[in-house]
Amino acid sequence: AALKHAAYQEYSPLHTRMLSEEEKQRMDESKGIFTPEDIMRHLPQTVLHELKNRAGGARSNLSQALVSLSGPAYAWPQVVFEVEEARGHPQGGKFEIALRQLVEHLRSRILHKIIYDSHGEIAARICSILEAKGSMESDAVADSTMCPAKDVREILHRLYRARFVDLMNLQQTKQHNPGTAIYLWGITKHRMYETATGNTCAALQNMRLRRQHEMEVGKDWIERAKESTDIDENEHELDKANYNKFCHGLERLDNAILQLDETLMVLRDF
């Protein structure tokens, strides 16, 4: 409801036409900040009806819910900021959606899922540990992940080749001696996002090429479906089954393309 209210303020021509220049300037300064009264019109009717039926009325209950969302119970990720304290406020307080924190949390979860799907659960756990603790030696990473050191070293090298982790070489003497060097594994967040974005773009391109290929292969099924009245009934049933299978495959490709496009939007456009 708060995001709908922000979109209404930003893009509704009716809303901006009704405001004076001074009010528009004041609205720009407080962009993203809202009161419970502002977002009531954007709430679903069932939710609004339930809030009205509680003791205290809709605005009071909505204000209490927003205060709860801004409290420590919902601190990770932060959902709502309490800009002006609700207690004693004539409008029930002023709040702001923590968009930056929510988007960053969503990007982190997408990155974790990409690593989990492409390299496995242990690899995703290793990246989370390196993000939390910083640069570590492979034995320390193995202890933190509770996995054999040999398996962890193999996964670290695989992640390094995939450009998800970095390797730092620290020499203890002036001479370059690989045997006495200290090798620290770490991550660079923006580099991980660049790698994930590149992989998502490559996957999206492959999906679109696959759909184009399937359309070329299934061109005959589309033509036969259009001419289904001129062929034998048995052949028509077989063509119908093949055409439905072809359409189901295209639908699955379209859904995959849409999901990849949304993932790319979160990784690149926010």
C-alpha positions in Angstrom: 0.0 0.0 0.0 2.9 2.4 0.8 4.5 1.7 -2.6 1.2 2.2 -4.4 0.9 5.6 -2.6 4.4 6.5 -3.6 3.7 5.6 -7.2 0.4 7.6 -7.1 2.3 10.7 -5.9 5.0 10.3 -8.5 3.0 9.4 -11.6 -0.6 10.3 -11.2 -1.3 13.4 -13.4 -4.6 14.0 -11.5 -2.7 14.2 -8.2 0.0 16.6 -9.4 -2.5 18.8 -11.2 -4.4 19.5 -8.0 -1.3 20.7 -6.2 0.2 24.2 -6.1 3.9 24.8 -6.8 4.7 25.1 -3.1 2.9 21.9 -2.3 4.7 20.1 -5.1 8.1 21.3 -3.7 7.0 20.2 -0.2 6.0 16.8 -1.6 9.4 16.3 -3.3 11.2 17.0 -0.1 9.1 14.4 1.8 9.0 11.9 -1.0 8.6 8.3 0.3 7.3 9.5 3.7 3.7 8.6 4.5 1.1 8.6 7.3 -1.4 5.8 8.0 -4.1 8.0 6.6 -2.2 8.3 3.2 -2.1 4.6 2.5 -5.6 3.6 3.8 -7.1 4.1 0.3 -4.6 1.6 -1.2 -5.2 -1.2 1.3 -7.3 -4.2 0.2 -10.9 -4.0 1.3 -10.7 -7.1 3.5 -7.7 -5.7 5.4 -9.3 -2.3 5.8 -12.5 -3.9 7.0 -10.6 -6.0 9.6 -8.7 -2.9 10.9 -12.0 -0.9 11.2 -13.6 -3.6 13.2 -10.9 -3.7 15.8 -10.9 -1.5 18.9 -9.5 2.0 18.2 -10.4 2.2 14.5 -8.5 1.7 11.3 -5.9 4.5 11.6 -4.9 3.6 15.1 -4.5 -0.1 14.3 -2.6 0.6 11.1 -0.3 3.0 13.0 0.4 0.2 15.6 1.1 -2.3 12.8 3.6 0.1 11.2 5.3 0.8 14.5 5.7 -3.0 15.0 7.2 -3.3 11.6 9.8 -0.6 12.4 10.7 -2.4 15.7 13.6 -4.8 16.4 11.5 -7.9 15.6 11.7 -6.9 11.9 15.2 -5.5 12.0 16.6 -7.8 9.3 16.0 -6.7 6.8 14.6 -3.4 7.9 11.1 -2.9 6.5 9.9 0.4 7.8 11.4 3.5 9.4 9.5 5.5 12.0 10.3 9.0 10.8 8.1 10.8 13.4 7.0 9.0 16.6 3.5 7.7 16.4 2.7 8.2 20.0 0.8 11.5 20.4 1.1 12.3 16.7 -2.1 13.9 15.2 -1.8 11.7 12.1 -0.7 8.5 13.8 3.0 9.1 13.0 5.1 9.3 9.8 6.9 6.4 8.3 9.1 5.5 5.3 9.6 2.2 3.5 13.3 1.0 3.8 13.6 0.5 0.0 17.4 0.4 -0.1 17.7 -2.2 2.6 14.9 -4.4 1.1 16.4 -4.2 -2.4 19.9 -5.0 -1.1 18.5 -8.0 0.9 16.7 -9.2 -2.3 19.9 -8.9 -4.3 21.8 -10.9 -1.7 19.2 -13.6 -1.7 19.3 -13.8 -5.5 23.1 -14.0 -5.5 23.0 -16.7 -2.8 20.4 -18.7 -4.9 22.6 -18.4 -8.1 25.6 -19.8 -6.3 23.5 -22.5 -4.6 22.1 -23.7 -7.9 25.3 -23.5 -10.0 27.9 -24.7 -7.4 26.0 -26.4 -4.6 25.0 -25.8 -1.0 28.5 -25.8 0.4 29.7 -23.2 -2.1 26.8 -20.9 -1.1 27.7 -21.4 2.6 31.4 -20.6 1.9 30.4 -17.3 0.2 28.1 -16.4 3.1 30.9 -17.1 5.6 33.5 -15.1 3.6 31.1 -12.2 3.4 30.5 -12.3 7.2 34.1 -12.9 8.4 36.2 -11.4 5.6 39.4 -13.0 4.1 40.3 -16.4 5.5 42.6 -19.3 4.8 41.2 -22.5 3.3 41.6 -24.5 6.5 39.7 -21.8 8.5 37.0 -21.8 5.8 36.8 -25.6 6.2 36.4 -25.3 10.0 33.7 -22.7 9.6 31.7 -24.7 7.0 32.3 -28.0 8.9 33.4 -29.7 5.8 36.6 -31.7 4.8 39.5 -29.3 3.9 40.1 -31.2 0.6 36.5 -30.6 -0.6 36.5 -27.0 0.5 39.7 -26.3 -1.4 38.2 -27.8 -4.6 35.1 -25.7 -4.2 37.1 -22.6 -3.5 39.1 -23.1 -6.7 35.9 -23.7 -8.6 34.4 -20.5 -7.3 37.6 -18.7 -8.1 37.4 -19.8 -11.7 33.8 -18.7 -11.8 34.9 -15.2 -10.5 32.8 -15.4 -7.3 35.7 -15.4 -4.9 39.2 -13.7 -4.8 42.5 -15.1 -3.8 45.2 -12.9 -2.1 48.8 -14.0 -2.0 50.8 -12.7 1.0 54.5 -13.3 1.1 56.3 -13.5 4.5 59.7 -12.6 3.0 61.0 -10.4 0.3 61.6 -13.5 -1.9 58.7 -15.0 -3.7 58.3 -18.4 -2.2 55.0 -20.2 -2.9 55.8 -22.7 -0.1 55.9 -20.1 2.7 53.2 -17.8 1.3 49.8 -17.2 3.0 46.8 -17.6 0.7 43.7 -15.8 1.8 40.3 -16.3 0.2 37.7 -13.5 0.2 34.9 -11.9 -1.8 34.3 -8.6 -3.5 30.6 -7.9 -3.5 30.4 -5.7 -6.6 32.5 -8.3 -8.6 30.1 -11.1 -7.5 27.1 -9.0 -8.7 28.9 -8.4 -12.0 29.5 -12.1 -12.4 25.9 -13.0 -11.5 24.6 -10.3 -13.9 26.8 -11.7 -16.8 25.7 -15.2 -16.1 22.0 -14.2 -16.1 22.4 -12.2 -19.3 24.0 -15.3 -21.0 21.2 -17.6 -19.7 18.6 -15.1 -21.0 20.2 -15.0 -24.4 20.3 -18.8 -24.6 16.7 -19.0 -23.6 15.6 -16.5 -26.3 17.7 -18.4 -28.9 16.1 -21.7 -27.8 12.7 -20.2 -28.1 13.5 -18.9 -31.6 14.8 -22.4 -32.5 11.6 -24.0 -31.2 9.5 -21.6 -33.2 11.3 -22.6 -36.3 11.0 -26.3 -35.5 7.3 -26.0 -34.6 6.3 -24.0 -37.6 4.8 -27.1 -39.2 2.6 -27.8 -36.1 1.2 -24.3 -36.2 0.3 -24.6 -39.9 -1.2 -28.0 -39.4 -3.3 -26.7 -36.4 -4.7 -24.0 -38.7 -5.6 -26.5 -41.3 -7.0 -29.1 -38.9 -10.4 -29.2 -40.5 -9.0 -30.6 -43.9 -7.3 -33.7 -42.5 -8.4 -37.1 -41.2 -9.8 -37.3 -37.7 -7.0 -39.7 -36.4 -4.3 -37.5 -37.8 -6.0 -34.5 -36.3 -6.0 -36.0 -32.8 -2.2 -36.8 -33.1 -1.5 -33.3 -34.5 -3.5 -31.8 -31.7 -1.5 -33.7 -29.0 1.8 -32.6 -30.6 0.6 -29.0 -31.0 -0.4 -28.9 -27.3 3.0 -30.4 -26.3 4.7 -27.7 -28.4 2.6 -24.9 -26.9 3.4 -26.2 -23.4 7.1 -26.2 -24.1 6.9 -22.6 -25.4 5.0 -21.6 -22.2 7.7 -23.0 -20.0 10.4 -21.1 -22.0 8.4 -17.9 -21.7 8.1 -18.3 -17.9 11.8 -19.0 -17.6 12.6 -15.9 -19.8 10.3 -13.8 -17.6 11.9 -15.0 -14.4 15.4 -14.3 -15.8 14.3 -10.9 -16.9 13.0 -10.0 -13.4 16.2 -11.3 -11.8 18.3 -9.2 -14.2 16.1 -6.2 -13.4 16.9 -6.6 -9.6 20.6 -7.2 -10.2 21.2 -4.3 -12.7 18.5 -1.7 -12.5 18.2 -1.1 -8.7 
